[in-house]
Amino acid sequence: MATYDYDLFVIGAGSGGVRAARLAAMSGAKVAVAEEHRVGGTCVIRGCVPKKFMVYASEFASYAKVAEGYGWSPSQSTFDWSKFLEAKDREIARLSGIYVTNLSNAGAEIVHARATLKDVHTVEIVGKGVVTADKILVATGGRPWSPADLPGIEHAITSEEAFHLPQLPKSIMIAGGGYIAVEFAGIFAGLGVDTTLVYRGANILRGFDDDVRSHLAEEMKKKGIKIILGCEHASIEKTDAGLVNHMSSGLDVVTEQVMFATGRKPHTKGLGLEAAGVKLADSGAVMVDRFSKTNVDNIWAVGDVTDRINLTPVAIREGAAFSQTEFYNNPTSFDHDMVASAVFSQPPVGSVGQSEADARHEHGKVDIYLSRFRPMKTTFYGGDDRCLIKLVVARDSQKIVGCHVVGPDSPEIIQMAAIAVKMGVTKAQWDSTCAVHPTLAEELVTMRDKYVPAGLSAA
């Protein structure tokens, strides 16, 4: 029987890799985790966590306006970008340290270096030599993608650089229409930056429900964000006046900064996966089965590198399922159906299940319940912010197959709604729940009339 240096070698110390390594080490296995950057991965270091801090920071200007509507005297507070960055970096360092401590306490060894595969059981640790492992887990996440062949792309930043700008720009153009793009558009606009969002598609947030997409776009415009659709960059030119965004429509827009948020790609280049015989999709994603196993019997992959559902909690659950299966004799696979998600745009979006279009495609006839309204806080001071709540119900089974919320606290609301939707709740069961008043969320359980767009019948 072959002997190896480690029972498990994990490449990548993000959320999925760390969870898998901790659980495996706690079983008594000899585990090592290699990370070429900082422990914590995309979410903790350059994604969800610092971005949420930026969202919080960007909301305070609007809070001041609301406060005046409630009788508070105008505030003269100003925003200090450098002070915010210092506080953000301290907190990220603290969180990264917790990840390191948890791994160490579990008995896992942390290797601060890049690791690549030499063959199915051999790992080269750059600058440190070669080790062998019985099992190997790839959890290297994803990286921002931008068009390398676009003239002037070297003048643009991605989301990763946005966390470390030496100073706030006076103006910015953000290319992209996904959740990262709309979140950063809200962040920069909230911090007083003249913000333009450009997207080549017909509307932002492709893949989300169409009512959600159109509603969010209108609410973003109310906050001063300029949205240009059906258009993309032809080139970027650096001039004394700033960066000139030459658009495919012939429009030229001058901004101080340009950010590309045009998607992320699995981080598999140069990992040696080909040498180990691991199959990759055309996108570069590691192809795995429902147990996260690759076509190679002793190699697995979890998280964004597999390009299944690219969310931190999903990576954690995949990593946990892997360890349960391989180190606890408890075959476990994560169910990727009905996973809730949130977009921390302004206003934020919470969504679980199918869009109306997807539900019609799968179930045929569906019933739609939709409400648009001004939240209670907004009504008091005469603001024009509006919320949207939408339920998608499969007509034959009367199961709620989609729930979508746009408005304050929608990410918090959708977490609870997702439990019921995941369990297969029917509309009658949903309606039997008594409302909590006065709340925005009560609208979820008080919608009784089916929504029929003007000019259409309910059939």
Secondary structure, 3 states (H helix, E strand, C coil): CCCCCEEEEEECCCHHHHHHHHHHHHCCCCEEEECCCCCCHHHHHHCHHHHHHHHHHHHHHHHHHHHHHCCCCCCCCCCCHHHHHHHHHHHHHHHHHHHHHHHHHHCCEEECCCEEECCCCEEEECCCEEEEEEEEEECCCEEECCCCCCCCHHHCECHHHHCCCCCCCCEEEEECCCHHHHHHHHHHHHCCCEEEEEECCCCCCCCCCHHHHHHHHHHHHHCCCEEEECCCEEEEEEECCEEEEEECCCCEEEECEEEECCCEEECCCCCCCCCCCCCECCCCCECCCCCCECCCCCEEECHHHHCCCCCHHHHHHHHHHHHHHHHCCCCCCCCCCCCCEEECCCCCEEEEECCHHHHHHHHCCEEEEEEEECCHHHHHHCCCCCEEEEEEEECCCCEEEEEEEECCCHHHHHHHHHHHHHCCCEHHHHHCCCCCCCCCHHHHHCCCCCCCCCCCCCC
